[in-house]
Amino acid sequence: MGSTGGLPTLHTLTELARLVEDRDQLYVRWSRGPETDLTAVSSTDDLTGISLPGLSANPLDVAPWWQDRSVRVWVARRLYDYSHLPREKGPGVRAWVLRGTEADRGPDNEPLVTDVEPLGWIDPRVLEEAEEEVKRHKEQWGPLRREG
């Protein structure tokens, strides 16, 4: 792991998968970073403008039904499914990993996380690796935001 702005950076998909294997209650958040997010530890619903009781994030913990399949593929899928967010949310939005407590669910059924412990930035190359990993599979996957 390198470091950016005091927060370490995860440089490979394998490095992120190892973190997921070693820790629990991990989430990926797509935002301008902990320095911005931790001032209020609240997200805003894009449709209504309502303040939500926690940071919206996507879980990285491996689901029990995944069984003994590759954690690397699991993590790749989790990243790939939300890879549209930096494009939609604008300049400066990046992926970062945090550990936290799920306090509630947001309007898209996403976890709303409190007691946030930032763990590291996810280097953009990791997102590229995640896309390559997903493309290696025969199934037709696409990010959740599907155009059409």
N, C-alpha and C positions, 0 to 999 in steps of 0.2 A: 504494500500500500504506500502510495506517495501521499503528499499533503497539499491542500489548497485552502487558504484562508483559515488555517488552524484545524480544519477537518481533513482526515485522511481521504485518499482517493483510491477506489477499487479499480484496477486497471484491466482485469480479465474476467470473463464469465466464470471461469473455474474458481477464481478467488472469491467471487460473490457466492457461488454455490457452496464453497467450504464454510463461509460465514453462516449460511442458512443451515448447514448440517450441524454446526457447533452451537448455535443460539436459537432461541425461540422468541415469539412475539415480535418478529421482524416484519417491516413494511417498507415499501418504496413510496416515496412522495415525489411528485413532480411540481416543483415550485422554484422560487428564486433563492431558496435555502433557509436553513435554520435561523440565521440572524434575523430574517424578515418574519418567519413563521412563529418563532417562539416569543415574540412580544405579546401576542394575544392567545396563542394556541387555539385558534378558531378558524374555520373555513367559512366561506360565504357561498350559499346556493346561487349558482349563476342565473337561474330563471327568476327567482323571487327576491334575491338580495338578502335573504334571511341569514343571520349569523348562526353557524352550527356549533354544537358543543364538542369541538375537537377538530383536529386536522384530518381532512380527507386523505386517505392513503390506500394502497393496495397491498394485501397480505402477501408475504413471501413464504410463510411457513408451509411446508409440504403437507397436503391433505392425506389423511390415513388411507383413502382409497387408491392413492398413487402407488402404495405398497413399496416394493423395492426397486422401482424404476429410477432412472437417472435424475438426480437432483439438478444437474446441469440443464437438462431439457426442461424440467419444471420451471426453473428460474428464467430460462430463455423465453418460455411461453408467457410468464407473468410480465416480463419486460416488454415483449413484443405486443401483447394485447393493449398496452397503453402508450405505445410509441408515438402516437399522434399528438399527445398532450403538449410537448414543447412547441410544435407548429401552431396549435390552436391557442395556447395561452400566451404566446408572444416571446419577445427577446428576454434572455436571462433565465428562462425556465429550464431547469435541469433535474435530473433524477438523483435522489439521495436516499440512503438507507437509514432507517431509524428503528429503535426498539421502543415499544410503548404499550399502553393498555387500551383495548377497545372499549370506549365509553358508550357508544351508540352506533346507529347506522344512518347514513345520509340519504338523500332523495333518490340516488341511483343504487341504493343498497350497499354502498361502499362503507368500510369501517371508518369511524370517526375516532381518532386516537388522541389520548392524553398521556401525561407522564412521559413525555417524549425525551428520548436519549439519542441524539444524532450520532451515527456511527461512521458514515462516510459518503462522499460523493461517488456517483457511478460515472466513470469516464465514458464519453460518447462512443469510444471504440467497443465498449462492452455491449452497447445497444446494437452496434453493427454485428458483433459476434452472435448476439441473440437472434437477430434476423437470419443470419447464415445457418444457425442451428435449426431454426424452424423450417427453413427452406429445404433442409436435408431430409425432411419427413415427407412421405407421399401425400398425407392429408392436405386438404386445401384450408390453410389457416390464413387469417387476415387480422389486422388490428381491429379492436372492437368498433372503432369509428369507420364504418364501411361506406364508401361513396356510392351513389347510384340511385 
